[in-house]
Amino acid sequence: MLVYLFSIPFWILGPSAVEKAWSKLIPINLPLSALMLVCPAVAASILIYRAQGYHGVQQLLMRVFDFGRIQPKCWFIPIIFIMPSITIVSYVVMRCIGLKLPVAHISLLMVPAYFVLFFVGAIGEEIGWTGYATDRLQNRFNALTASTIIGTVWAAWHIIPYMQAHNSPSWIIGQCLFTVGARIIIVWLYNNTGMSMFAAIVFHAMVNVSWVLFPTNGSRYDPGITAAITIAVALVILYVWGAKSLSLDRFKQIILTQL
């Protein structure tokens, strides 16, 4: 509720004259209300401060760069490359079904710039969704239920900005489905990387980097196709790792039964 409450001023600014000036500054279809990304971090910090004081907030913020928890380091492969791979597959699917798409033109110089930009933005969100909410919901429910709840709240939170970016209802529905699927993948990565918030932040950043590079500033991005592929990936993860914990323990059990 705090996240939604703190987001209201950003939603109000969306249709304002400031929005017109904002839209001229950036080359992508990103409404001014997207700056609400700081709200989950603010809400989480307030709640942690009430329960644990300044030290608790400090511990929460220090987890932003907890990449040392990621063991083994091969987990960086899915963290970084799952979303670009999904995006490439969606591009191929769209070409195969006859949709007209421009030839992908990716400026390698822009990739690190976009990554830094979206990494900073993902910090504001994942401090709340991952650093605060994920463990608490997993302790109360199982991993799938926790990720579905967070994914649904996360998706609904974005609906007003999606509308302010003049996206169609079908686009918004597809993007919301994608958001839930992506959250399942994030929780899976989080649970298998020693509860690393950094892993969640990097994956979240790669979601946005992949979108903005598809294939030109995200202009031809189709969330329905991307959602279908993402959910398929999430279903494979659920089958192999198990809905209860989405952890390596389930995977080990499957391997052992095959030996």
C-alpha positions as CSV (number, residue, x, y, z in Angstrom):
1,M,0.0,0.0,0.0
2,L,2.9,2.4,0.8
3,V,4.3,1.8,-2.7
4,Y,1.0,2.7,-4.4
5,L,0.5,5.7,-2.1
6,F,4.0,7.1,-2.8
7,S,3.4,6.6,-6.5
8,I,0.4,8.9,-6.7
9,P,2.4,12.1,-7.3
10,F,4.2,10.5,-10.2
11,W,1.0,9.3,-11.7
12,I,-0.4,12.8,-11.5
13,L,2.7,14.3,-13.2
14,G,2.2,11.8,-16.1
15,P,-0.3,13.8,-18.1
16,S,1.2,17.2,-17.1
17,A,3.1,19.7,-19.2
18,V,6.3,18.4,-17.6
19,E,5.6,15.1,-19.4
20,K,5.9,16.9,-22.8
21,A,9.3,18.3,-21.9
22,W,10.4,14.9,-20.5
23,S,9.4,13.1,-23.7
24,K,11.6,15.3,-25.7
25,L,14.7,14.4,-23.6
26,I,14.6,10.7,-24.1
27,P,14.4,8.6,-27.3
28,I,12.2,5.8,-25.8
29,N,8.6,5.6,-24.9
30,L,9.0,6.0,-21.2
31,P,6.5,8.2,-19.4
32,L,7.5,10.6,-16.6
33,S,5.6,8.5,-14.1
34,A,8.3,5.8,-14.6
35,L,10.3,7.8,-12.0
36,M,8.1,6.1,-9.4
37,L,10.7,3.4,-9.4
38,V,12.1,4.9,-6.2
39,C,8.9,4.1,-4.3
40,P,9.5,0.5,-3.5
41,A,12.9,1.4,-2.0
42,V,11.4,4.2,0.1
43,A,8.6,2.1,1.3
44,A,10.9,-0.8,2.3
45,S,13.3,1.5,4.1
46,I,10.5,3.0,6.1
47,L,9.2,-0.4,7.2
48,I,12.6,-1.7,8.0
49,Y,13.4,1.4,10.0
50,R,10.3,1.0,12.1
51,A,11.2,-2.6,12.8
52,Q,15.0,-2.6,13.0
53,G,16.1,1.0,13.1
54,Y,18.9,2.7,11.1
55,H,21.1,-0.4,11.2
56,G,18.4,-2.5,9.5
57,V,18.1,0.0,6.7
58,Q,21.8,0.1,6.3
59,Q,22.0,-3.7,6.0
60,L,19.2,-3.6,3.4
61,L,21.0,-1.0,1.3
62,M,24.3,-2.9,1.5
63,R,22.7,-5.9,-0.2
64,V,22.5,-3.9,-3.4
65,F,26.0,-5.1,-4.3
66,D,26.0,-8.5,-2.6
67,F,27.4,-10.2,-5.7
68,G,29.7,-12.2,-3.4
69,R,26.7,-14.4,-2.5
70,I,26.5,-15.6,-6.1
71,Q,28.0,-19.1,-6.0
72,P,29.0,-20.7,-8.3
73,K,29.7,-17.8,-10.6
74,C,28.1,-19.7,-13.5
75,W,24.8,-18.3,-12.3
76,F,25.9,-15.0,-13.9
77,I,25.1,-16.7,-17.3
78,P,21.3,-17.0,-16.7
79,I,21.3,-13.7,-14.8
80,I,22.7,-11.8,-17.8
81,F,21.6,-13.8,-20.8
82,I,18.1,-15.2,-20.2
83,M,16.3,-12.0,-21.1
84,P,18.4,-11.2,-24.2
85,S,17.8,-14.8,-25.3
86,I,14.0,-14.5,-24.8
87,T,14.1,-11.2,-26.7
88,I,16.0,-12.7,-29.6
89,V,13.6,-15.7,-29.8
90,S,10.6,-13.3,-29.8
91,Y,12.2,-11.3,-32.6
92,V,12.7,-14.5,-34.6
93,V,9.1,-15.6,-33.9
94,M,7.7,-12.3,-35.1
95,R,9.7,-12.5,-38.3
96,C,8.6,-16.1,-38.9
97,I,4.9,-15.2,-38.5
98,G,5.3,-12.4,-41.1
99,L,5.3,-9.3,-38.9
100,K,7.3,-6.5,-40.5
101,L,10.3,-5.6,-38.4
102,P,13.3,-3.4,-39.2
103,V,16.7,-5.1,-39.3
104,A,18.0,-5.1,-35.7
105,H,20.6,-2.3,-35.3
106,I,22.3,-2.4,-31.9
107,S,24.9,0.2,-31.0
108,L,27.4,-1.6,-28.8
109,L,28.4,1.7,-27.3
110,M,24.8,2.3,-26.1
111,V,24.5,-1.1,-24.4
112,P,26.7,-0.3,-21.3
113,A,25.1,3.1,-21.1
114,Y,21.6,1.7,-21.1
115,F,22.7,-1.0,-18.6
116,V,24.0,1.5,-16.1
117,L,20.8,3.6,-16.5
118,F,18.5,0.7,-16.0
119,F,20.6,-0.9,-13.2
120,V,20.2,2.3,-11.2
121,G,16.4,2.2,-11.8
122,A,16.2,-1.5,-10.9
123,I,17.9,-0.8,-7.5
124,G,14.9,1.4,-6.5
125,E,12.5,-1.4,-7.3
126,E,14.3,-4.5,-6.2
127,I,15.2,-3.1,-2.8
128,G,11.4,-3.3,-2.2
129,W,10.3,-6.3,-4.3
130,T,13.3,-8.5,-3.6
131,G,15.1,-7.1,-0.5
132,Y,12.0,-6.6,1.6
133,A,9.0,-8.5,0.2
134,T,10.4,-11.8,-1.3
135,D,11.8,-13.4,1.9
136,R,8.8,-12.4,3.9
137,L,6.3,-13.8,1.5
138,Q,8.3,-17.0,0.9
139,N,8.4,-17.6,4.7
140,R,4.6,-17.3,4.7
141,F,3.8,-19.1,1.5
142,N,6.0,-21.0,-1.0
143,A,8.3,-19.6,-3.7
144,L,5.7,-19.8,-6.5
145,T,3.0,-18.1,-4.5
146,A,5.4,-15.4,-3.3
147,S,6.6,-14.7,-6.8
148,T,3.1,-14.7,-8.2
149,I,1.8,-12.2,-5.6
150,I,4.8,-9.9,-6.1
151,G,4.6,-10.2,-9.9
152,T,0.9,-9.4,-9.8
153,V,1.3,-6.3,-7.6
154,W,4.3,-5.3,-9.7
155,A,2.3,-5.6,-12.9
156,A,-0.7,-3.7,-11.5
157,W,1.6,-0.9,-10.2
158,H,2.8,-0.3,-13.8
159,I,-0.7,-0.1,-15.5
160,I,-1.1,3.7,-15.1
161,P,2.4,4.4,-16.6
162,Y,1.6,1.9,-19.4
163,M,-1.6,3.8,-20.1
164,Q,0.2,7.2,-20.0
165,A,2.7,5.8,-22.6
166,H,-0.4,5.3,-24.9
167,N,-0.1,1.6,-25.1
168,S,-3.1,-0.5,-26.2
169,P,-5.2,-2.6,-23.7
170,S,-3.8,-5.8,-25.4
171,W,-0.3,-4.5,-25.0
172,I,-0.8,-3.8,-21.3
173,I,-2.4,-7.2,-20.7
174,G,0.6,-8.9,-22.4
175,Q,3.1,-6.9,-20.5
176,C,1.4,-7.7,-17.2
177,L,1.6,-11.4,-18.0
178,F,5.2,-11.0,-18.9
179,T,5.8,-9.2,-15.6
180,V,4.5,-12.1,-13.6
181,G,6.6,-14.6,-15.5
182,A,9.7,-12.4,-15.1
183,R,9.1,-12.3,-11.4
184,I,9.1,-16.1,-11.1
185,I,12.5,-16.1,-12.9
186,I,13.8,-13.4,-10.6
187,V,12.8,-15.3,-7.5
188,W,14.4,-18.5,-8.9
189,L,17.6,-16.6,-9.5
190,Y,17.4,-15.0,-6.1
191,N,16.9,-18.4,-4.3
192,N,19.8,-20.0,-6.2
193,T,22.3,-17.3,-5.7
194,G,22.5,-17.2,-2.0
195,M,19.6,-14.7,-1.8
196,S,21.5,-12.1,-3.8
197,M,19.7,-8.9,-4.4
198,F,22.4,-8.0,-6.9
199,A,21.3,-10.9,-9.1
200,A,17.7,-9.7,-9.1
201,I,18.8,-6.1,-9.9
202,V,21.0,-7.2,-12.8
203,F,18.3,-9.4,-14.3
204,H,15.8,-6.6,-13.9
205,A,18.2,-4.2,-15.7
206,M,18.6,-6.7,-18.5
207,V,14.8,-6.9,-19.0
208,N,14.8,-3.2,-19.7
209,V,18.0,-3.2,-21.8
210,S,16.6,-6.0,-23.9
211,W,13.3,-4.1,-24.4
212,V,15.0,-0.8,-25.4
213,L,17.2,-2.6,-28.0
214,F,14.2,-4.4,-29.6
215,P,15.1,-3.7,-32.4
216,T,15.1,0.1,-32.3
217,N,14.3,1.8,-29.0
218,G,11.6,-0.8,-28.2
219,S,9.3,0.6,-30.9
220,R,8.3,-2.9,-32.2
221,Y,8.3,-4.8,-29.0
222,D,5.4,-7.2,-28.7
223,P,4.7,-8.1,-25.0
224,G,2.3,-10.8,-25.9
225,I,4.9,-12.9,-27.7
226,T,7.6,-12.1,-25.2
227,A,5.2,-13.0,-22.3
228,A,4.4,-16.4,-23.9
229,I,8.1,-17.2,-24.2
230,T,8.9,-15.9,-20.7
231,I,6.1,-17.9,-19.1
232,A,7.3,-21.0,-21.0
233,V,10.8,-20.5,-19.5
234,A,9.2,-20.0,-16.1
235,L,7.2,-23.2,-16.4
236,V,10.4,-25.2,-17.3
237,I,12.0,-23.7,-14.2
238,L,9.0,-24.6,-12.0
239,Y,9.1,-28.2,-13.3
240,V,12.8,-28.7,-12.7
241,W,13.3,-26.7,-9.5
242,G,9.9,-27.1,-8.0
243,A,7.2,-24.6,-7.0
244,K,7.8,-24.9,-3.3
245,S,11.3,-23.4,-3.1
246,L,12.5,-22.8,-6.7
247,S,15.9,-23.9,-5.3
248,L,18.8,-26.1,-6.3
249,D,17.7,-28.7,-3.8
250,R,14.8,-29.8,-6.1
251,F,17.2,-29.9,-9.1
252,K,19.6,-32.1,-7.1
253,Q,16.8,-34.5,-6.3
254,I,15.9,-34.9,-9.9
255,I,19.5,-35.6,-10.9
256,L,20.0,-38.1,-8.2
257,T,16.9,-40.1,-9.2
258,Q,18.3,-40.4,-12.7
259,L,21.7,-41.8,-11.5
